[in-house]
Amino acid sequence: MEIKDFPIDFKHIESFCRVAERKSFSKAAEDLFLTQPTVSGHILTIERSLSVRLFDRTGKEVRLTQAGRIFFKFAQKILHSRRDLFNALIEFAQGLRGELSIGASTIPGEYILPKIIKNFKTNYPKFFISLKIGDTKEVLKFILDGEVEFGLTGGKLTHKEIRYERFGEDQIIAIAPSNYPVAKKKRLSLENILNEPWIIREEGSGTQMAIENILKRKGKSLKNFNIVLEMGSTSSVKEGVKSGLGLAFISKKAVEEELNSGLVTRIELEDIEPIFRTIYIATYKGRTLSPIAFNFLQFLKRNVETI
């Protein structure tokens, strides 16, 4: 393989990485505020320079070739190094301009951070903020792998490299479809509802960890429930309940609109105390935060009352 002159063009590398992540030229172009032909041109330039094919195009989806996977691994490192360099220059200049990657589990990522980010960008419009959402385990992996500078999680997993700081609280409630017979009863015991169909989050979610901790005190586990579905997100759990598929434990923040409109009904459990879980700020112990991340964290803590 003959490699021709390959000047590093960060825009081309950014286009490549975004196509690899989104598996779509059109979606990558939309994310980068570019036209699809421009993104395609960036990829073609790299492929011609390296004399390799980086993507296989099958229908509407594109997939990395073996060469593409190798290039993706090093392209990510290049972009991370560029970000670190940029942050170092920002710190030297004592300015506030640059990129920040944050991780968050579902509830803080979908129901807490968007409003705070919007307010922050009003004050600091020159920031570019990337928010990666996953379950608690995934967010911690983002932090450990250096994909994000810090994360907000709804659970706490023991790891020697992770530092946790309490940020706020989230209440978890039981809900049912409004037309279910149990929804007509004001209060129920745990035994009354074990045989009802239940929808749960996947293992590793902060919601499931909080529920299991509470049930353990009662000598129970989610294994004692009639589980009919396991969902990968809070939104899908909510939609499952609205569709009449079963009951669920869910963040109150996630269903406030549905509760107010009567699409779902809250179930009061008389033998279980109110369930609260802590929202944590998780950071890597051995890593210094960039000035941008430090300033955003300070802003986040000042706005804790918004959650």
C-alpha positions in Angstrom: 0.0 0.0 0.0 1.4 3.3 -1.1 0.6 6.2 1.2 0.6 9.6 -0.6 1.1 12.9 1.0 -1.4 13.0 3.9 -1.5 16.5 5.6 -3.4 16.4 8.8 -6.8 18.1 8.3 -8.8 18.1 11.5 -12.0 18.8 9.7 -11.6 15.7 7.5 -10.8 13.6 10.6 -13.8 15.0 12.4 -16.0 14.1 9.5 -14.6 10.6 9.4 -15.1 10.0 13.1 -18.7 11.4 13.0 -19.6 9.2 10.0 -18.1 6.2 11.9 -20.1 7.0 15.0 -23.4 7.7 13.2 -23.0 5.1 10.5 -24.5 7.7 8.1 -23.1 10.5 5.9 -26.3 12.5 6.1 -26.5 12.3 9.9 -22.8 13.2 10.3 -23.3 16.1 8.0 -26.3 17.3 10.0 -24.3 17.0 13.3 -21.4 19.0 11.8 -23.5 21.6 10.1 -22.0 20.6 6.8 -23.5 19.4 3.5 -23.4 15.7 2.7 -21.3 16.2 -0.4 -18.7 18.1 1.8 -18.5 15.2 4.3 -18.3 12.7 1.4 -15.5 14.8 -0.1 -13.6 14.8 3.3 -13.7 11.0 3.4 -12.8 10.6 -0.2 -9.7 12.8 0.3 -8.5 10.6 3.2 -9.2 7.4 1.2 -7.2 8.7 -1.8 -4.3 9.9 0.4 -4.1 6.5 2.1 -5.0 4.4 -0.9 -7.5 2.4 1.2 -11.2 2.1 1.5 -12.5 3.2 5.0 -16.2 2.5 4.7 -18.4 -0.1 3.1 -21.6 1.5 1.8 -24.6 -0.9 2.1 -27.9 0.8 1.4 -28.5 3.8 3.7 -25.9 2.6 6.3 -22.2 2.7 6.2 -19.8 0.4 8.1 -16.1 0.6 8.8 -13.8 -1.6 6.8 -10.9 -3.3 8.7 -8.7 -0.4 7.6 -11.4 2.0 8.7 -11.4 0.5 12.2 -7.6 1.0 12.5 -7.9 4.5 11.3 -10.8 5.3 13.6 -8.8 4.1 16.7 -6.0 6.6 15.9 -8.2 9.3 14.6 -10.0 9.5 18.0 -6.6 9.8 19.7 -5.7 12.7 17.3 -8.9 14.5 18.1 -8.4 14.0 21.9 -4.9 15.3 21.6 -6.1 18.3 19.7 -8.7 19.0 22.4 -6.1 18.7 25.2 -3.8 21.1 23.3 -6.7 23.5 22.8 -7.6 23.4 26.5 -4.0 24.0 27.5 -3.8 27.1 25.3 -7.1 28.3 26.7 -5.8 27.9 30.2 -2.7 29.9 29.2 -4.8 32.7 27.7 -7.2 32.5 30.7 -10.1 32.6 28.2 -13.3 30.6 28.0 -13.6 29.1 24.6 -13.4 25.4 23.5 -15.0 22.0 23.6 -16.3 20.0 26.5 -17.5 16.3 26.5 -19.8 15.3 29.3 -21.3 11.9 30.1 -24.7 11.4 31.8 -27.1 8.6 32.7 -30.6 8.8 31.4 -32.3 11.0 34.0 -29.6 13.7 34.4 -28.8 13.5 30.7 -32.4 13.9 29.4 -34.2 15.8 32.2 -31.5 17.9 34.1 -28.5 18.8 32.0 -30.3 20.2 28.8 -31.7 23.2 30.7 -28.5 23.8 32.6 -26.4 23.6 29.4 -28.8 26.0 27.7 -28.4 28.5 30.5 -24.6 28.1 30.5 -24.3 28.6 26.7 -26.3 31.8 27.1 -23.5 33.1 29.2 -20.7 31.4 27.3 -21.8 31.0 23.7 -18.3 30.1 22.4 -18.5 26.7 24.1 -19.2 23.5 22.2 -20.6 20.9 24.5 -21.0 17.2 23.6 -23.3 15.1 25.8 -23.0 11.3 25.7 -25.9 9.4 27.4 -25.7 5.9 28.6 -26.5 3.9 31.7 -24.4 4.3 34.8 -21.9 1.6 33.9 -21.5 3.1 30.4 -20.9 6.6 31.8 -18.2 5.4 34.1 -16.5 3.7 31.1 -16.7 7.0 29.1 -14.8 8.6 32.0 -12.2 5.9 32.4 -11.6 5.8 28.6 -11.2 9.6 28.5 -14.2 10.0 26.2 -15.7 12.5 28.6 -14.2 14.7 31.3 -16.8 13.9 33.9 -20.3 12.5 34.2 -23.5 12.7 36.1 -24.9 9.3 37.2 -27.9 8.0 39.0 -26.0 5.2 40.7 -22.6 4.6 42.3 -20.4 1.7 41.4 -17.2 1.1 43.3 -14.1 1.8 41.3 -10.7 2.9 42.7 -10.2 5.5 39.9 -13.6 7.2 40.2 -14.4 10.0 42.7 -18.1 10.7 43.5 -19.6 14.0 44.7 -23.2 14.3 45.6 -25.1 16.6 43.3 -28.8 16.2 44.0 -31.7 13.8 44.5 -34.1 12.1 42.2 -37.3 10.4 43.4 -38.4 7.0 42.0 -42.1 6.1 41.9 -44.3 3.2 40.8 -46.6 3.9 37.9 -49.3 2.0 36.1 -51.5 2.4 33.0 -54.5 4.6 34.0 -56.9 1.9 32.8 -55.4 -0.9 35.0 -57.5 -2.1 37.9 -54.7 -1.5 40.4 -54.6 2.2 39.3 -58.0 2.7 40.9 -56.7 1.7 44.3 -55.2 4.5 46.4 -52.6 2.4 48.3 -51.3 -1.1 47.7 -48.9 -3.5 49.5 -45.9 -5.0 47.7 -47.5 -8.4 47.8 -50.6 -7.1 46.0 -48.5 -6.2 42.9 -45.8 -8.8 42.6 -47.9 -10.8 40.0 -48.8 -7.7 37.9 -46.8 -7.4 34.7 -43.7 -5.3 35.2 -41.4 -3.4 32.9 -37.8 -2.8 34.2 -34.7 -1.1 33.0 -31.6 -3.1 32.0 -29.0 -4.2 34.5 -26.6 -1.4 35.2 -29.1 1.5 35.2 -29.2 3.7 38.3 -33.0 3.2 38.6 -32.7 -0.6 38.8 -29.8 -0.4 41.4 -31.9 2.0 43.6 -34.9 -0.3 43.4 -32.9 -3.4 44.2 -31.4 -1.7 47.3 -34.9 -0.8 48.6 -36.3 -4.3 47.9 -33.4 -6.0 49.6 -34.4 -4.4 52.9 -37.8 -6.1 52.5 -36.3 -9.4 51.7 -37.3 -9.1 48.1 -35.7 -8.7 44.6 -36.9 -7.8 41.2 -36.6 -11.5 40.5 -39.8 -11.9 42.7 -41.7 -9.7 40.3 -43.6 -10.8 37.2 -41.1 -9.2 34.7 -42.5 -9.1 31.2 -40.2 -6.6 29.5 -36.7 -5.2 30.0 -36.1 -1.9 28.3 -32.9 0.0 27.5 -34.1 3.5 28.3 -36.4 5.5 30.6 -38.3 6.7 27.6 -39.0 3.2 26.3 -40.2 2.1 29.8 -42.5 5.1 29.9 -43.9 4.3 26.5 -44.4 0.7 27.5 -46.5 1.7 30.5 -48.5 4.2 28.4 -49.2 1.4 25.9 -50.7 -0.8 28.7 -47.9 -3.3 28.8 -47.3 -3.2 32.6 -46.3 -1.3 35.7 -42.8 0.2 36.2 -40.6 2.0 38.7 -39.5 5.2 37.1 -38.1 8.7 37.9 -40.8 11.1 38.8 -39.0 13.8 36.7 -39.5 11.6 33.6 -43.2 11.2 33.9 -44.4 14.6 35.4 -46.2 15.5 32.1 -47.9 12.1 31.8 -49.0 12.2 35.4 -50.5 15.6 35.0 -52.3 14.6 31.8 -53.6 11.3 33.3 -51.8 9.1 30.8 -50.3 7.1 33.7 -51.2 6.8 37.3 -48.9 6.8 40.3 -49.2 3.8 42.6 -48.6 4.3 46.3 -47.0 1.4 48.0 -47.8 1.4 51.7 -45.0 -0.9 52.9 -42.2 0.8 51.0 -40.8 4.1 52.1 -40.4 6.9 49.5 -37.5 6.0 47.2 -34.9 8.6 46.6 -31.6 8.1 44.8 -28.6 10.4 44.7 -27.4 12.0 41.5 -23.6 12.0 41.6 -20.9 14.0 39.8 -18.3 11.4 38.8 -14.7 12.3 37.9 -11.5 10.5 37.3 -9.2 10.8 40.4 -5.9 11.0 38.5 -7.0 13.5 35.8 -7.0 17.3 36.0 -10.1 18.9 34.6 -9.7 21.3 31.8 -10.5 25.0 32.6 -13.7 24.6 30.6 -14.8 21.5 32.5 -13.9 23.2 35.8 -16.0 26.3 35.0 -19.0 24.3 33.8 -18.9 22.2 37.0 -18.9 25.3 39.1 -21.9 26.6 37.1 -23.6 23.2 37.5 -23.2 23.3 41.3 -24.6 26.8 41.5 -27.7 25.7 39.6 -28.4 22.5 41.6 -31.8 24.0 42.6 -33.0 23.6 39.0 -33.1 19.8 39.3 
